Amino acid sequence: MDDTNHNSRADAEVYWRVEGSLLELTTVRPIGFFTWNAQTFSERWMKRGLVLLMAALRPLLYASNRVFATRMVHTVLRGVSRDRLELLGEEYFEYKLKPTLKINGVKELKLFMESGAKVVLVSQGLDVVMRPLAAYLGVSRLIANRMEFRDGIATGRLLEPVIRPRGVFARITGTGSDGRRDPEQLVSDLGVASVAALSAAVISASRPVVKLDRPIVDFDSSPQRGELSVRRSLAGKNVLLIGMTGFIGKVWLVNTLMDLAEIGKIYLLIRRQKSNPAQSRFEKLVEESPVFDPLSRRHGPNLGRFISERVEVVEGDVSQPGLGITTDVAEVLREKLDLVINSSGLTDFNPDLRDALATNVDAALNILEFVRESDHAGLLHLSTCYVAGTRDGRVAEKLRPDYTPIDLPDFDAEKEWKSLHGFVKSAEAKAEGAEITDELRKQAMVKEHAAKDLHGAALENQIRKNRVRWLRNYLTEAGTRRANELGWPNTYTLTKSLAESLICKFGAGLPVALVRPAIVETSIGKPFVGWNEGINTSASLSYLLGTYFRQLPTNERKRLDIIPVDSVCQGMTLIAAAIVERRNEFVYQLATSVTNPCDMRRSIELTSLAHRKHYRAQEGLEYWLRLRFDAIPVSKQRYERMSAPAQKAIIKSIQRIMAPLPLRKIPLARAERSLERVEKLIELFKPFILFNEQDFVADNIEKLSYALVPEEKDDFGYETRSLDWWDYWINIHIPALRKWTYPLIEGRPLEVRPRRKVELEPVADENVQTEGETPEVANFGVQAAKKTGTDGASWRYS
């Protein structure tokens, strides 16, 4: 670009010096917002001392050379992350600068902009402070000082050009009482080379978001050829969704009903809960769950009619052969279904081995057999990326049959599955044996027992309860132990991996896709921004980092693979279309550790900053203290030496000293129990935050997204590269957890919501009724609405 073009651009822009009398922002300097944010106590006070030193030297430095002084003042920010500076810049504007703005001046500036003027804000302050100001004023461009960052950490150097402060006599010699400056005058004030250089210094007022671009190249003989249209592929197709009452299932259902009007009937396989029929459970969810709010706003009083036309409930149980569906209903489904989506599963890390096998393995095989007996249905089975187990490195989208993380030779998944069932039967027999019964009887009759001196039926009843507890604990420990022996961190990942191997073995020739999400978290857009549910993987850890516990043992370089739930559901819809088209791969991983990585250091800091933003807006001593504590990653050794384990040891020592004294020990006992819970939580999550540096490849889903027809990319495209972790963590994810999850952790009720009134109407569907079939069979899922039973949202199966 030549000088002529630069000059014409400059003439079209009005430069507005924010330190002018209009806005009175003469205090924009870094020492005003850098406080309380060093990682350790000593670093914090060293930083404070350096800030005070710079404040003392600042007049002398500016008197000698204003550019040099500006550089020196900003060196105190060396080592501070971009994430922290951006949040602190927002805080500084919100709590320091915004109150100083002149109302009349702001109004005049906005009127000036409404007249069509192109305004550029000019300031000696950092861009992280000026961007919130620009957003508040509605200005899209600015000139400000910018820090140099390497790997997201400030080097302490300013990028060119350095915007120096005004001179001593600027208020007297400056022109334009409202802050407007001519380009030539600004060139002189700022010391830049020319008007062209001034124009080149203009930057966007929007916060920069880095997007990692990687080429999509297919070197093998992939079946994914040609364009893909989700609407065309799934038009009129009938889908059986299993696991609708879980987090992912509900979101997929609502998003599909919102975005894919072309799809045929969606059948929901829901389990009966004692006296609560499947239909009543579904109706209760529609009436109470926030996930249905967008549908309710769109259809209003016609919501019940809309859902009845598109959705039918099937009562069944995936842990039973034939999915627990009645024979006549099963025959209808086998003929009509085009796709079965299995999003069910027991997600507890270390559950009772019986429950894990029944839900994660047996159910998967029952579903596979149902698909095999169907006329033309395919299967989308939801697994997890963490079937990789305790291993490091890049995890490809390949399935190794009979896989174990420790590469155990001659391992057979089918034999292991049968062996685990055999172990369960032997454990049940052992629980009924004389040896265990005698031990349980002694436990029931010990003096310390609350129900001592039991006899007769009461004693037998207590023994029965103890037997149930003993067997559950025994099988839980056995499942965890076996998983660790084979290289998996817990029973959940063991059983999910066994299911994958068995599906591979028994599903040969069937249109099957295994979908492995990473850690599924808060939505970014659908069904609405910030939807989460239940106490999921990261909720308990993020909650812990918002308390006074701030030292998390972790590997800073390890990538925490988080993916929003609506991204997972978009991926599932793409894969569903590929299965129907018979162009699917066998394994799809839905993850971000390769496409948009966020390491543990950054995720911990973002969590801490999100808590800080919340506490900064509150009043009271408790919040004032909490926002001054930073969560930091530490080594395992430091955690054991200075955090929960060491604190628990100190409390035990105090208790031993105080034992002979007639003092109450309840506060110490309570503190000890809290520290024990922290230790157990950290131990449970160590494989995901400390060990196993894994990067999950997600190329297959990106190939599908790339193949989408252009007009469908906005609705169904899978896009995680442009996900802004700063905005997601601070403004979406943690606030969502604070609203939907933290109350459950604290034992508080969720926000009271009015219950929407929805009556699902039985609607005959002529499109799916087969010849000779009665309307009652065609609409087998519709039953009378009942208002009894438990809330399906709390069902532990996802």
N, C-alpha and C positions, 0 to 999 in steps of 0.2 A: 504493500500500500504506500503510495507516495504522499508527499507533504500536502498536496492539494486535497486529497481525500480526508486526511487527518483534520485539516482545517475546517472542511465543510462539516465533518462530524462534530467538531468542537463547537461550531457556531450553532448547531442544532440542539446543543445541550446547555442547560443552565447549571453551573456548578454552585453548590450551596455549602458554605463552610459551616459546619454544625457548631463550632465554637463561637459563632457570631451572636449578636445580641438577641436574635430571634429565639433561639433555642436555649441559650445560656448553658451549654454543655462544656464548660471549661475544665471539668475535673476528670476527663477521660484519660486514665493512665493505669497501667497494669497493677500497680501496687494497691489499687483500690479494691480489687476483687480476688487477689490471691491470698487465701487464708485457710488454715486448718486442714491442709490437704496432702501433706507429705505422708509417706508410708509408715514411718516410724517416729517415735517421740523425738529422738535426737535429730533426725532429718527435718522434722517440722520446725524445731527451734533454730536450726541452722538457716533454714529458708527465711524464717521471720527476721533473724538477725541481718541477713543479706538484704531483705526488703527495707529494713530500717536504715541500713547503711546507704542504700541507693537513695532513699528519701532525703537523707541528710546531705548527700553529695549532689543531688539533682540540680539545685540552683547554680552551683559552681560549674557543673558539666555543661548545662545549657548556656551559660555565659561564655564558655570557651568555644564550643562547637555544637550546634543544635542537632545535627545528624548523628554525630558521635554519641552525644548524650542520649538520644532516642534509642540507639542500639544498646548502649550500656544498661539503660533502665530495663530493657526487655530480657537481658541475659538471666535475670532471676527466674525466668520461666523455663529454663533448661531442665529437661527431665519430666515435665508435666505432659500428660497425654492430650491429644486433640479433643478427645471425648470430654475430659474434665474442663478444659478451657471453654469449650462451647457451652456447657451447662453453666459454668460460672459466669460467662459472658451474659447469658440470659438472666441469671440472678442479678448481676450488677446493673443491667438495664432496668429490670423490673423493680428492684428495691432501692436503687440509688439514683439512677438517671431519670427514670420516668417521672418521679415526683417533682423534678426540677424543671420540667418542660413548661413553657408558657402556653396556656390554653389558647390565647388569641394568636400567638405565633404559629402554633400547629394548625389552627383553623385557616390562617392566611396561606400557609404553605399548601395545604390540601386544596384550597380554592384555586391557587396558582396552578397546581397540577391538573385539576379538573378542566382548566382552560386549554389543556393540550400541551403544556410545557413538559419537556423531558428533563427531570431533575436528577443530578448526580450529587450525592452527599460526599463531602470531603472532610476527613478527620485524621488527626494524628493518632487516634486510638486504634486498638486492634479490631480487625474485621469481626471477631467473635462477639464484640460488644456492639459494633455498628450494625450488624445484620438484624438483631432484634429491633433496634431503633428504626431501621429502614422498613422492616415489616410493619411496624406500628404506624409509620407515616405513609406507607403505601408506595415507597420508592423502590425501584427495581435495580438500581445500579449505585455503586459507591466507589470511592477511593479511600483506602485505609491501609494501615500497616498490616502485614501478613507474616506469620511465623513460618519458619522452615520446619518441616516434620520429616522424620525418618522412622518408618514402621509405626506411624501414629504417635511418636514421641517428639516433643519440641527439642530442637537442638540449641535454642537460645539465640539464634541468628534471625534477623529480619530479611525478608526477600526484598529485592529491588522493585520499585523505588521506595526508599525510606521517606515517609511523610513526616517532616519535621514540624514542631509546633510553631505558632506564630511568634513574631519578634516582640520585644518589650513594648514598642510603640504601635503595635498593630491596631489597637482600638482607635488610636488617634489618626493614623495615616490611612487605615483601611477605608474602602468605599463600600457603599451598600449597607445601610443600617439593618436590613432584613436578612443578611447572610449571603446574598447573591454575590458571586465573584465572576469577573471576566476571565477567560482562559489565560490571557496574557498576564494578568495580575497574579493568578495562581501559579503560573510558571515561575514568576519572580519570588513569590512567597515560599513555595515549596522547594525551590532550587533545582527543578528538573530541567532537562536540556532544552525542550521545545514543547510547543503545543501538541505536536505529534506524540511525544513521549508522555505527555499528560493524558492524552486520549487513550494511549495503550495501557495506562495504569488503571483504567476503569474495569471493575470486576462486577460480577453478578451479585446481587444482594441475597440470593438464595444460598442456602447452605450446600456446599459441594458434596456430592455423593459419588463415590468411586464405584464404577461398574466393571467387573472383570469380564472381559470378552474372550471367549475361546471359540475357535472354529469347530463346526460340527462336521466331522469327517467319518465316513463309514468305510472301513477297509475290508470288512468281511462280507459274506453273502447274507446280509440281513434281509428279512422279509419285509422290512419297512420301506416300501417303494411307492412313489407317487404321492399325490396329495391325499390328505385325510380330512373328512368332514364328520364331525361328531354328530351334528344334527341329522345328516343323511344316514349315518351308520346306525344310530339308535332310534330312528323314527319308527314308531309302532312296535318297538321291542319290549318284551315283558321281562322284568327283572325281579328276582327274589333277593331281598336284602336281609341278611342274618346279622344280628348285633345292632339293630337300630336303636336300642335303648342306651347305647354307649356314646361317648363323646364324638368319635369320628362318624358313627352311623347316623346320628341325628343331623350333623352338619351336612353330610353328603345328601341325605334325603331332602332337607330344606333347600339346599343350593340347587339340586336337580329340579325340584318343583318350581323354583324361581326362574331358572335359566334355560331349561330344556323342555319346552312345551310339547315337542315332537315325540317324546318318549311314550311308550305304551303304558301298561299297568305296572305299578310297583307293588309287589307283595312283600309284606313284612312278617318274618317268622319271629314270633315273640313267645317266650315261655310263660306258662301260667304260674302264678305265685299263690300257692295254697288255694284260698277261696276267691282270689282275684284273677278273673279271666284275662287273657291276652288283650282283648279288645278294650277292656276297662283300663288296663295299664297304658295303652296307646292314647286313649282319650284323655287320660289324666296328664300325660306329657303334653299333648296339644294344648290343653287348657292352662297349664302352669309353666312350661319351660320357656325361658326367654328366647330360645333359638327359633321359635315359631313367630316371633314378633314381626319380622318383615313380611311373612305371608299374611299375618293378621292385618297389617296396615294396608296391604295391597288388596285383599279381598273383603275385609270388613265382616259384615254379618253373613256373607256368603262363603266364609272360610270352610265351614263344615261341609257344605255341598261340594266345594272344589276338591277337598281332600278325599271325600267319598268317591268322587268320580275317578280319581287318579290312584288311590291307594287302597289296598285290602289287607287286612290282618289275618295271618294264619297262625293258629295256636299249635305249638310244637316244642320240641326239646332236642337240640342238636346232639346231646349226649346219648340219645336213644337211637337204635337202628331205625332207618327210614325217617329220621329226624322227628320221630314222635308224631307224625302227621297221620290222620286217618286215611284209610286206603283209597276212598273215592276222591278225596282232595288231592292226594299224592299223584293219582293217575292224571287228573286234570293239569296239575303243575308240570309233570314230566312232559306232557304234550305241548304246553304253551310256552314254557320258559325258554328264553334266549340266553340268559346269563344269570349266574348265581354269584352274589358278592358276599363273602364271608368276612365280616369285620368283628366277629365275636372272639373272645379270648379272655383268659384270666390273667390280668396284668400285675398281680401281686408278685414281688420279686421272689419271695420264698414262702409259698403257700403250702398247705397240706398236699403231699404228693398225690393223693387220690384226686383232689380237685384239679390239680395241674394236668394230670394225665387225661382225666375225663373231658376237660374243656379244651385244652390246647392240642391234644393228640387224637384221642378217640373221636371227638366231634369232627375234626378235620377229615378223618377217614370216612365217617358216616356221610359227610357232605359230598366227598369225592365219589362215594358209591352212588349217592342219589343222582349226581351229575352223569355218571356212567350209564345209569338206567334211563336217563332222560332222552328225549328224541334228538335234540340238537343243542342243548345248553352248554355254555362254557363256564369256567370257574375263575373268579378273581379272589385269591386267598391272601388275607392280610397277615404278614409276618412281622419281623423287626430286623433292622440292620444289625442288631447286637447278637444275632445268631453267630457272628464271627467269633465271639468268645474272647478269651484272654490271649490276644495276639496283636502285634503291631503292624503298621504299614498300610498300604493301599488295599482296600477291599473291593474286588471287582464284582461285576454283576454276573457271577457264575455260581452254579450250584454243584458242589462236589458231593456225590452220593455217599452216604455213610460217613459223613464228615465229623471229625472231632478237632478242636483247636490244638490239641497236643499231638495230632497225627498218629493216633493209636493204630497200629497195624491190625488188620483183620477185624476191625470194628464193624458190626452189623447193626444198623438202626432198628431193624425189625426184631432182632434178638434182644436188643437192649430194651425196647418197648415191652416185649413180653416178659423179660426178666424183671422189670420194674413192677409190672402187674403182679407177677409172682411174689415179689417182695412184699407188696401191699397185703396180699392174702396171708402170707406167713406172719406179718405183723399183726393182722387182725386175730389170727389164731393165737399168737403169743399173748395178746392183750386179754384173751379169755382164759389163758392157762392158769394153773394153780399158783405158780411162783409170783406172777404179776398180781393176781387177785389177793394173795396174802399181803403183799407189799401195799396195795391200795387200801386194804382193810386196816393195816397199821396206821397209814396216813389219816384215815377217817377217824381213828380213835385216839390219836395223840392228844396230849393235854392242851397244846396250844391251839388246837382246832376250835373254830368258833362254834361248831356243833358237836362238842364232845359228849361222851356218855350216850352215844347212839346205839340202838339195838333194833333188831327185827327189821321191818320194812324200811324204816328210816335209814338204818345202816346200809342196807342193800341199795337204796336209792343214792346215797352218798358215794358208795363204791362205783355205781354205774356212772355217775358224773365224773368221778376221778378217772375212770377207765377211758371215757371219751376224751378227756383232756390229755391223758398220758399218750393215747394213740395218736392224737393230732400232733402233739409235740414231737413224738418219736418219728413220725413220717415226715414232718417238716424238716427236722434235722437230717434225716436220712437223704431226702431229696437234695438239700443243699450240699451235703457231703459228696454225694455221687456227682453232682454237677461240677464241683470243684476238682474232683479227681479226673474228670474228662476234659477240663479246661474251660468250663463255662463259669461265669461269676455267680449264677444263681439258678434256681429251678426253672424260672420263667424262660430264660434263654435256652436252657437244655431242652425243655419240652417243645419250644417253638422250632428248634433245629431238628429235633426228631420228626416233627410233623412235616417239615420241608423234605427231608430224605424219604419219608414214607409216601408223600404225594408224588415225588419223582419216581419212585419204584412202582406204585400201583396206578399212577395216572398216565402212564405211557400211552401216547396216541390221543389223549384228550386235549381240547383247547383250554389250557390252564396257564395262568400267570401268577407267580408269587410276587407280592408287592411288599417291599421292606421299607417302611418309614423309619426315620431316625426318632428323635424325641419330639413328639407332637405337642405343640403348644398353642398359644393364643392366636386367634384369627386376625388377619390384617385388613379384611374387607367384607368377607361373607361368612355367615349371614349378616353380620354387622361388625364394625371395628371393635376389637377388644372383647370377644366372647371366649370364655374359658369355663371349665366345669370340673368340679371334684378336686381332690388332692393328687395332682399328677406328679410327674418325675421331678421337675425343677421347683415346684411350689414350696416344698418343705425346706429346701436349701436356701432359696431366695428369702423366705420368711426368716430363717435363722440369721442371714446376713443383715437383716434389718433390725436385729436386736443388738445387745452389747457384745455378742459373739462375732468377732470380725476376722479371725485367722482361720482360713480354710486351707487344709493340706491339699495341694494340687500341683500338677505339672503345668507351668505357665504356658508352655508351647502346645500342649494338648488342645485339640479343637473340640469344643462342645457343639455337637451337631443338633441344633434346634431347627425345626421346620414348622411354620404356621399350619394350623389344621385345614384352612381353606386351600392352601397349596397342596396338601395331601389329597384333599377331595378333588381338586382339579386334575391332579395326576391320575387318580382312580377313574375319573370319567374318561380321560384320554385312553387309558389302558382298556377300559370296558369297550370303547369303540373299536380298538385294535383287536380285541378278542372276538367280537362279533364279526369283524372283517377277516378274521383268521390271518392276521399279519402281526401278531404279538410275539414278543420275546418271552422266554420262560421266567426270567427274573428282572424285576425293576426295583431299583433303590431310589427312594425319595429322600434326599439328604442335601446338606449345604456345605459340608466340610471341604469339598473340592471346588464347587462352583462359587461359593461366597463364604470363605472361612471366617470364623470368629473364635479366637483361642481363649483359654481359660482366664488368662490375665485380663483380657478385655471384657469378657462376660462378667467376671467378678466386679470389675470397676464399674461397668454399666449398671449392674444391680445396685451397687452402693450409691451411685449417682441418682438412680431413680428413687431410692429411699430418701436421699438427701433432698431432692426436689419436693417430695411429699412433706417431710418434716419441716422444711424451710417455710412452707406455707401455713404451718400450724402455730399455735400459741401455747406456751407453757414450758416449764423447766424440763420436763421429760423430753419433749421434742428438741429443745435447745441443746440438750446433752447428746441426743442420738445423732443429730446431723453433724456433730463434730467427731464422730467415730467413722473411720474408713475401713471397709472390708478389704483385706489384702490376701493374695496367695502366699502361702508359706510352704516350706518343705515339711515332709513327714516328721523329721527329727525336731524341728522347731515347734510344730504343733504338739508333739508329745511332751516337749520340755516346758512350754509356756502357755498352752491352752487347756482344753477340757481335761485331759488325763492328769496333768500336773495339778490343776485346781482341785480335782476330785481327791487326789492324794493328800493335798493340804487339808481338806475338810475332814478326811478320815483321821489324819493325825490329830487335829483339834478335838475330834470326837473322842479319841482314845484318851487324851489328856483330861477332857471334861467328864469322862465316864464316872469317876468317883464322886463328882460334885452333884448336889441336888438341884441341877438346873434343867430347864426345858431344852430339849435337843431338836425340837420340831423344825425350826428354821434351817438348821444345818442339814437335817435329814431331807428336807424338801429341796435344798440346793444340790445335795448329792444325787437325788433322783433326776433332777433336771440335767445335770452333767452326764449322767448315765444315758439318758435319752439322746443327748447330743452325740455321745460316743457311738451309740448304736446307729444313729442316722449317718454319721460320717463313715462308719465301717460299711454300711449298706451301699453307699454311693462311691466308695473308693475306686471300684473298677471303671466308673464313668468319669471321674474327675482327676484321678491320680495316675492310674495305670492305663495301659493299652492306648497308645497313640495311633488311632485309626482314622483313615480318610476314606469315606464311602463314595465311590464313583457313582454318578447318576447320569450316565450318557444315554441310556435307552429311552428314558422319559423325555430327554431333551430332543432326541431324534424325532419322537412322535410329535412333540410340540412344534418343532421346525417344519414338519410335514403338514401342519394344519393349514387349511385354506385361509387366506388373509382375513376374510370377513369374520372368522370365528376366533381369531387369536386373542381378542380382548376378553371374550367370555370364557374360553376354555384353554388358553395358552398357559403352560407351566413356566413360571418365571420366578427364579429365586436369586438371580445374579444382581438385580437392581434393588434387592431388599436392603434398606438402610437400617443397620443394626442399632445405631444410636437412637433414631426415632422410634424404632420398634420396641427396644428395651425400656426406654425412659418414658415414652408417651403412650405406649399401647400395652406391652406385656405386663410389666409390674403393676400399673394401675388396674389392669384386668384381674390379676391375681389378688390384689388388695380388695377388689369388689366382690369377686366370685369365690375365692378360695381361702384367703386368710381368715375370714370369719369361721369357716369350718375347722381350721387348725386351732383356733382359739376357743372353740365350743360356743360361738355366738351364732344366732340365726342370721340368715341372709336377709337382704333388704326385702321388706314386705311389698308384694306386688299384687295388684288386683287380678283375680282369676278370670280369664276370659271365658265367656260362655260359648261353647261349641257343641253342636249336636251333629254327629256324623250320621248321614242319612243313607239307608240302603238304596243304591242306585243300580238298576240292571244295566249291564254293559254288553250290548249286542255285538260289539266288535270282538270280544274275546270268548263269547259263548259258542261252544262247538255244537255240531249237529246232534240232536237227541238229548241235549243237556238241559236240565231245568234251570230257571233263573236262580233257584236256591243254591244249586251247586256252583253255578258260575259266580255267584257272589257269596261264597262260603265264608269269607272273612268278616262279613258284617254281622254284628250282634247288637243286642240292646245295650244302650249305655248304662254303666253302673258307676257309682261314685265311691266304691269301697277299695280297700287295699292300700299298699304302700306306694310311695313315690318312686316311679321307675327310674327317675334320674339318679337315684342313689344306688342303682344296681351295679355291682362291682365288675360285671362282664362288659368289656368295651365292645 
